[in-house]
Amino acid sequence: MEFVNVFWFRRDLRLNDNHGLYKALNSGLPVLPIFIFDNEILNQLENKTDLRVQFIHQELSLIKKELNDIGSDLCVYYGQPLEIYKQLVKEYSIKGVFTNEDYEPYAIKRDQSVNDFLFTKGISFSSFKDQCVFDYREVLKDDGKPYTVYTPYSKKWKTRLNEFPIVSYPSETLINDFLKNSSPTEIVSLESMGFEPKSFQYPEKTTKSSVIQNYEKNRDIPSIEGTSKLSIHFRFGTISIREKAKKALQTSEKWLNELIWRDFYMQILAHFPHVVNGAFKPEYDKIEWEKDEADFLKWCQGKTGYPIVDAGMRELNATGLMHNRVRMIVASFLCKHLLISWRWGEAYFAAKLLDFELASNNGGWQWAAGSGVDAAPYFRIFNPTLQTEKFDPNLKYIKKWVPEFGTIHYAKPIVEHTFARQRCLERYKSTLAPTQVQ
């Protein structure tokens, strides 16, 4: 039996400019590409028409077809990764396993268990940086400590880019080095994993050049096409972060800054994994949150009586996406107006967002609550009315998602703004600075 190397697809569902895949295809041995639908992750998904699982399945089918066309195949498995590898080593003479790094706590633990098993079989395990431009080890303060504030981090990030320009890994030029397979396997079906397919149009992998060129001017206006809509593709690696960062360097520094935010939150998660289960600033865990499930449900359904908030939540529920400016508004409203824990909102977004990514979702919610790194001060409370006047003055976005707005059928405000603001300030202040309370 001939030796092979395995390439394990995860958050990098593409054949082009794929770092780990490039290294595997350059290894001198035929490459067996695999993907594992991890049942430990899928079992946590309550929605059996989860569009993210369908998206992954769709992209895998496209990769599989490309490989079938050149006489190769993508082997797709469903199960626990360690158990899949125990089976693979019986079927193939594996020299090494190549993959791309994942910085989430579960992924780190999973990879370590696979690595430990492969080591007992004399099989190497090699992982590479691919989902970010710079990882948590590459942009540090002069004293070697991690940054916890975005602006100095971004400056250092750009300095590093001058020192180490972005390089590509043209894996697409080496596709003839995949293991040949004259009898391709059937891809595991959604139904066999307990999921149901659903008709849905996902955002395109490309965006208009004019959107990026005008990004700084239009990015905060939810009623127009002012953002790239590429977030789901960054999340699952169907596009290359390096390729898009190069484009941003040429066209829009503001868009580049948003890509840097993504790296920033990833390095925060890697350096401070406790943020997954609690506040970055531990004192914020002492805040006594309201546990009003009825108010939370109204927020989830977009029935708060605050039209910009309701529009955002309805967009999320209908499409799995929400405009970034509106994400900040609805998050602030939940934490500050309703005094409901950011963890409730974080979990709801995690279940609904097509582009859900742990580091960015956690970072964004803790920013809104004031409990995270580089956070908005607790006394900064978005006024939904002023946000509407500034970013949706003609009410185009609101009328699209809240058609009953302005009629007797629209909900009354769930809470009065002045009261909510004062309650929030008093609650935060009494918890965080009790000596200042009169």
LINLINHU-V466327 format. One record per residue. N is the residue number from 1. PSI is psi as a letter, one per 20 degrees, with the letter a starting at -180 (NA if undefined). Layout:
BEGIN
N	PSI
N	PSI
END
This chain:
BEGIN
1	p
2	q
3	q
4	r
5	q
6	p
7	p
8	o
9	q
10	e
11	l
12	l
13	m
14	q
15	i
16	q
17	l
18	o
19	g
20	h
21	g
22	g
23	h
24	g
25	i
26	j
27	i
28	i
29	q
30	q
31	p
32	o
33	p
34	r
35	q
36	o
37	o
38	o
39	i
40	h
41	g
42	h
43	i
44	i
45	o
46	h
47	o
48	j
49	k
50	o
51	i
52	h
53	g
54	h
55	g
56	g
57	g
58	g
59	h
60	h
61	h
62	g
63	g
64	g
65	g
66	g
67	h
68	h
69	h
70	j
71	j
72	a
73	q
74	p
75	o
76	p
77	q
78	p
79	a
80	p
81	g
82	g
83	h
84	g
85	h
86	h
87	h
88	g
89	i
90	h
91	h
92	q
93	n
94	p
95	g
96	q
97	p
98	q
99	r
100	q
101	q
102	p
103	j
104	q
105	g
106	g
107	g
108	g
109	g
110	g
111	h
112	h
113	h
114	g
115	g
116	g
117	g
118	h
119	h
120	i
121	j
122	k
123	p
124	q
125	o
126	p
127	q
128	q
129	p
130	h
131	i
132	r
133	g
134	p
135	a
136	i
137	i
138	h
139	n
140	r
141	r
142	h
143	j
144	j
145	q
146	q
147	q
148	j
149	p
150	g
151	g
152	h
153	g
154	h
155	g
156	h
157	g
158	h
159	g
160	h
161	h
162	h
163	h
164	n
165	q
166	p
167	q
168	q
169	n
170	m
171	h
172	i
173	i
174	k
175	i
176	i
177	j
178	q
179	p
180	q
181	o
182	i
183	m
184	q
185	r
186	q
187	p
188	p
189	q
190	g
191	h
192	i
193	j
194	j
195	q
196	p
197	q
198	p
199	p
200	q
201	o
202	q
203	q
204	q
205	i
206	r
207	q
208	q
209	h
210	h
211	g
212	h
213	h
214	j
215	g
216	h
217	h
218	i
219	h
220	j
221	o
222	i
223	i
224	r
225	n
226	i
227	r
228	h
229	k
230	j
231	h
232	h
233	h
234	g
235	g
236	j
237	k
238	i
239	r
240	p
241	h
242	g
243	g
244	h
245	h
246	g
247	g
248	h
249	h
250	h
251	h
252	o
253	h
254	g
255	h
256	g
257	h
258	h
259	h
260	h
261	h
262	g
263	h
264	g
265	h
266	g
267	h
268	g
269	g
270	g
271	h
272	m
273	i
274	i
275	i
276	h
277	i
278	r
279	q
280	g
281	o
282	h
283	h
284	i
285	i
286	i
287	p
288	n
289	q
290	q
291	l
292	n
293	h
294	g
295	g
296	g
297	g
298	h
299	g
300	h
301	i
302	l
303	l
304	i
305	j
306	o
307	h
308	h
309	g
310	h
311	g
312	g
313	h
314	h
315	g
316	g
317	h
318	h
319	i
320	j
321	r
322	p
323	q
324	g
325	g
326	h
327	g
328	h
329	g
330	h
331	g
332	g
333	g
334	g
335	g
336	g
337	g
338	i
339	k
340	p
341	p
342	h
343	h
344	g
345	g
346	g
347	h
348	g
349	g
350	h
351	h
352	h
353	p
354	h
355	k
356	p
357	p
358	g
359	g
360	h
361	g
362	g
363	g
364	g
365	g
366	h
367	g
368	h
369	i
370	j
371	i
372	a
373	q
374	k
375	q
376	p
377	q
378	h
379	i
380	o
381	o
382	p
383	o
384	h
385	g
386	h
387	h
388	g
389	h
390	g
391	i
392	l
393	h
394	j
395	k
396	g
397	g
398	g
399	h
400	g
401	i
402	m
403	h
404	j
405	p
406	i
407	r
408	i
409	i
410	q
411	q
412	q
413	p
414	h
415	q
416	p
417	g
418	g
419	g
420	g
421	g
422	g
423	g
424	g
425	g
426	g
427	g
428	g
429	g
430	h
431	g
432	h
433	m
434	h
435	i
436	i
437	p
438	NA
END
